[in-house]
Amino acid sequence: MADETIAPEHPKTTPKKRLIVINGSDNRNGLTHQCLLSVAHKLAHDHHLEIEYFFLQSEPPSAQFTQYHQLLGLIVDGQTGRILIGSPTYFGGATPKLINFFSFLRKTWLKNGKGGDAFRNRIVHLHSNGFSSGTDLTIAFMQRACEALGFTIEGFGTTEYNLLWKDNRIRYGLRSDEACAIDVSLSVDD
């Protein structure tokens, strides 16, 4: 079951498809969550989709396995219009649980003899956020994984925060009005 379902901003339209949002962060309500919601609302508005949001489970393994199978079913059932996958940058790459999720998708479909056909024509958007740098490597990993599985990558973007110089840099063609505007305040003890 989705963590939350968010109604689209089109009260006169009934969405026929859904946007599956997959949060690969270890922090349920952190910066990745906020960025994904910002991007998801724009995608849902632009494409008349209903948002279903998932925070990837890491423990216990049985809950993780159940959730992965649920997501797999939603991705291939024909009612999903788009998928938004996000991960913060951890040590220059995606989180271990997001890597585990992509591995699950690969193993499941190779085992069933489906190959990349199950994900062909499934539109995916990718997002990574991080402090200072490394988001490009996280995006590159997610791109390679999605391409290998047969997804169609329509968009990707990053949000980087460099608190030392107090600047927010948005990359990969994401306009500033599409970026998630979040007040990030950290206290650092000297």
Secondary structure, 3 states (H helix, E strand, C coil): CCCEEECCCCCCCCCCEEEEEEECCCCCCCHHHHHHHHHHHHHHHHHCEEEEEEECCCCCHHHHHHHHHHHHHHHHCCCEEEEEEEEECECCECCHHHHHHHHHHHHHHHHCCCHHHHHCCCEEEEEEEEECCCHHHHHHHHHHHHHHHCCEEEEEEEEEEECCCCEEEEECCCCHHHCCCCCCCCCCCC
